[in-house]
Amino acid sequence: MHDDVTRLVMVRHGETAWNRETRIQGHTDIPLSEHGRWQARQVARALADEDLHAIYSSDLMRAADTALAVAEVCGLPLQLDPQLRERHFGIFEGLTHDEIMSRHPQEGRRWRERDPEYGPQGGETLTDFYDRVVGAALRLAQAHRGQTIALVAHGGVLDCFYRAATHVGLTTPRSWKITNASVNRLILTDQGFGLVGWADTRHLEQEGQAAMDEVSDGTVNGGLNPAM
């Protein structure tokens, strides 16, 4: 690969119980479910031959535990970066989408309309969140110029990365998938971020069989949530 091109392999964390319940997680530190841990193992296997130079992750456990599975398979240290955390959702955290609209209708409307200057009480504005996470990705990519790095983060974080690479504005409704444990690929050149591939979930195609295996083992423990 040309020396001025950095490859970024970006992974959303595995599933949590709150993902299943469509609850906003934000900075609330929710662990992976058993199924999420299976997803982490699958994505680790998928990236085993990726020739990664470094692995960075949000320090929230759902991302860090997903990243740890990748780091162990690739034989690399895991480096935690709080700047890769999900958006802080303040009073919305722990609530479902319906609960937000019921309890905080005016704030919920501004959130759903993607008002860039709006932040839930105690949380971040969309603009501040975007600047934080895209700035973190730029900083880490520039530190590994010409190499390949993995970033493990959250749905909202990956949404910002997609927008940065495709020049889609913050107010534009999302039309792209951000699936738990998906693999997403960007590059960074002198022209900025560019999109290479998105929402690769081929490594999760055995989910149906895995679910049956978990049931038979008695280990079942229960998405596409826009900002978790």
N, C-alpha and C positions, 0 to 999 in steps of 0.2 A: 504494500500500500504506500502511496505517496506520503512523504514525511509531513506534509502540512494538513493531512486529513486524520481526524480522530474519530473512531467509531464508538458509538454509545449503545450498549445493549441495556434496555430499560425494562424492568419487570415490576408489575404490580404484585403486592403481597398476596398470599393465599387467603382463602375465605375465612371469615370469622362468624361467630354466631350472630353478631350485630349486622353483618352483611345480609345474612338470611332474613333477618327481621326488618331490613331496610332502615336501620337506625343510624343516625349521623354519629360518626366516631370522632372525627377531628383529632384533637390531641389526647383524647381519652385512650388509655393504654390497654386495648383489648387484645387478648391472645388469639392465636390461630385455633380454629376448631380441629378436630381430628381429620376432617376432610381437607382443611387448609394445609395441614402438615403433609398429607399425601400429595397435594398439589405442589408444595415446596420441594418435595423429593423428586417429583416428575420434572419440574423446571430445572432442577439441579442436574439431572441426567441429560436433559436437552442441551445444556450449556457446557457439558463436561469437556468437549473438544473445541471450545470456542477460542482458545488461546488468549484468555483474558490477562491483562497486566495488573488490574486492580479491581476491587469490589467495594463499593460504597453503599451505605444504606441509611435511611431514616433510623433514628434511635428508638422509635416506637416498636414494641416487641413484635407486632404482627408483620412488620417489614423486616426487622432485624433477624427474626427466626427464619423467615423465608430466605434472606440473604445468607445466613449461616449455613444452610443446606447447600447453597451454591458454592460458598467459600470452601467448605470441607471437601466437596467433590473436585474442585479445581486446585486445591492445595494452596490457597491464598489466604492471607489474613483479612478479616472483615474490619472495615473502617467505618465507624458510625459518624453521621453528620446531621445534627439537629436541623440544619437548614433544609433538609429534604423531607421534613415532617409535612403531614397533611395540613390543610388550612385549619386555623383555630376557629371553631364555630360557636364559641361562647355558650349562650343560653340554649342553642339548638342541640348541643351534644347530648346524646342519649335518647333523643326523640325520633320518632318516625316522621316521614314526610307529611302524613295526614295529621299527626299531632302538632307539628309546627304550624300548619295552616289553621288548625283549630284554636291553638293557644296564642299564636302570634300572627294573626292574619295580615296585618300591614307589613310587618317585617318579612313574613314569609313571601308576600307578593314581590317585594324588592329583591329578595334572594332568587326567586324563580325567574324574575325578569333579567337576572344577571347584571344588576346595577353595579358598575365597577367601583363606585365610591361607597358602596354599602358594606357594612360589617355587622353581624349580629352582636348584640350587647356582650361585651367581654371578648369578642373575637376579632378577626382580621378583615379588612376590606379585600375585595377581589383583586384590586390593583396591587396592594401591598403584598398579598400572597403570591401573585404572579411574579412580581419583581424579585421576591425572596428566592423562589425555587428555580426560576430560570437563571438568576444570577449564580446560584449554587452550581447548577449544571455547567454553566459557562466556565466558572472557576475551576471545577474539577477536570473538565475536558481540556482546558488550556494547560493544566499541570501535567497532562499525559499526551501531549501533542504527538500525533503519528502513531498512537497506540490504541488499544481496544479496552474499554472499561465497562463495567456493569454498574448500574444504579438501580437499587431496589427501593421502591417508594409506594405511593398511594394513588388512588384514582384521580383525585383532584390535581395532584402533582403531574401525573402523566398527561392529563388534559392540557395543562399549561405547556408542557413540552411539545405536544402535538401542535398547538396554536403557534408556538414560537417557530416551529419548523415549516409550517404551511402558511404562515402570515394570516391566520384567521383571527378576527377580533374577539375580544373578551365578551362582547355582548351577543355574539352569534350563538344560537342554540347548538348543542352538541348533536352531531349526526354520526359519529364514529364510536366504535366500541372500545371500552376499557375493561377488560375481563380480568377477574382474579387470576393471578399466576400466568398472565399472558406475557409474551416476549415481543418487544417493540424496539425498532432500530432507527437511530438517527446518525447523522455524521455532522461534524463541525469542521468547516473550512474557513478561509478568510472572508467568505461571503456570508457566514453565519451558519445556523443550523439548517439541515436538510433532512427530509423524510426518506428513509430507505425501505422500511417495512413496518406493518402495524398489525397488532392483535393476532399474533401467531399463537394458536392454542392446539396445534397438532399433538403436542406432548400430553395433552389432557384427553385425548380421544378414548382412552381406556376408562373414563370416569364411570360409565355404567357398570363395567365389570368390577371396578374397585368398590363401588357402592354395595354391590352384592356380596363381595368378599368381607366388607366391614360388617354387614348385617350378620353373616354367618359366624364372624368372630365376636359378635356382640360389642363392637367398638364404634357404632355409628354415633356421631355427635354433630348434629347439625350445630354472576350477578353483575349485576351491572348497576352498582349504585354510583350516582354521579359525583359524589364528593366525600368518599370515605377512604 
